[in-house]
Amino acid sequence: MEDAPTAWAWVTRPTDLGDFLRDRRLQRGLTQAELADELGISRRYVVEIEQGKPSLYTDRLFAVLRELDIVLKAEQR
């Protein structure tokens, strides 16, 4: 029996990452509140990450990636 293909996505902006993370969370059958509890963070923070909400950190990170012509690949383990 062959293993299922690994899920992955190119990440060029915060919303790409948020979409990928949301899909993986849903695949695991977790609510935002359950994930937040597991991580010790607020549900609101999970929502903001999944929506790709701009923050100083993500704005700078993706600006550096663009400047250096780098594209991230997120891959499910």
C-alpha positions as CSV (number, residue, x, y, z in Angstrom):
1,M,0.0,0.0,0.0
2,E,1.4,3.4,-1.0
3,D,1.6,6.3,1.4
4,A,-0.7,9.3,0.8
5,P,1.0,12.2,-0.9
6,T,2.5,14.8,1.5
7,A,0.6,18.1,1.6
8,W,2.6,21.1,0.8
9,A,2.3,24.7,-0.4
10,W,4.5,27.5,-1.7
11,V,4.4,30.4,0.8
12,T,5.0,33.8,-0.7
13,R,2.8,35.9,1.7
14,P,1.2,35.5,5.1
15,T,-2.1,34.5,3.7
16,D,-0.5,31.5,2.0
17,L,0.9,30.3,5.3
18,G,-2.4,30.9,7.1
19,D,-4.4,28.9,4.5
20,F,-1.9,26.0,4.8
21,L,-2.0,26.0,8.6
22,R,-5.8,26.2,8.6
23,D,-6.1,23.3,6.2
24,R,-3.7,21.2,8.4
25,R,-5.6,22.1,11.5
26,L,-8.9,21.0,9.9
27,Q,-7.3,17.8,8.6
28,R,-6.4,17.0,12.2
29,G,-9.9,17.7,13.3
30,L,-9.0,20.5,15.7
31,T,-10.9,23.6,16.3
32,Q,-9.1,26.9,16.6
33,A,-9.8,26.9,20.4
34,E,-8.4,23.4,20.8
35,L,-5.2,24.3,18.9
36,A,-4.8,27.5,20.9
37,D,-5.2,25.5,24.2
38,E,-2.6,23.0,23.0
39,L,-0.1,25.8,22.2
40,G,-1.0,28.0,25.2
41,I,-2.0,30.9,23.0
42,S,-5.3,32.7,22.5
43,R,-7.9,31.6,20.0
44,R,-7.7,35.1,18.6
45,Y,-4.0,34.7,17.8
46,V,-4.8,31.4,15.9
47,V,-7.5,33.3,13.9
48,E,-5.0,36.1,13.0
49,I,-2.4,33.6,11.9
50,E,-4.8,31.7,9.7
51,Q,-6.1,35.0,8.2
52,G,-2.6,36.1,7.4
53,K,-3.1,39.3,9.4
54,P,-0.2,41.6,8.8
55,S,2.1,42.2,11.7
56,L,5.5,43.9,12.0
57,Y,7.2,40.5,12.1
58,T,5.5,39.0,9.1
59,D,5.8,42.2,7.1
60,R,9.5,42.3,7.7
61,L,10.0,38.6,7.2
62,F,8.2,38.5,3.8
63,A,10.0,41.7,2.7
64,V,13.3,40.0,3.3
65,L,12.2,36.9,1.5
66,R,11.1,39.0,-1.5
67,E,14.3,41.1,-1.5
68,L,16.4,37.9,-1.6
69,D,14.2,36.1,-4.1
70,I,13.3,33.4,-1.7
71,V,10.1,31.3,-1.7
72,L,9.2,29.1,1.2
73,K,7.7,25.7,0.9
74,A,5.6,24.5,3.8
75,E,5.2,20.7,3.9
76,Q,3.2,18.5,6.2
77,R,5.4,15.9,8.0
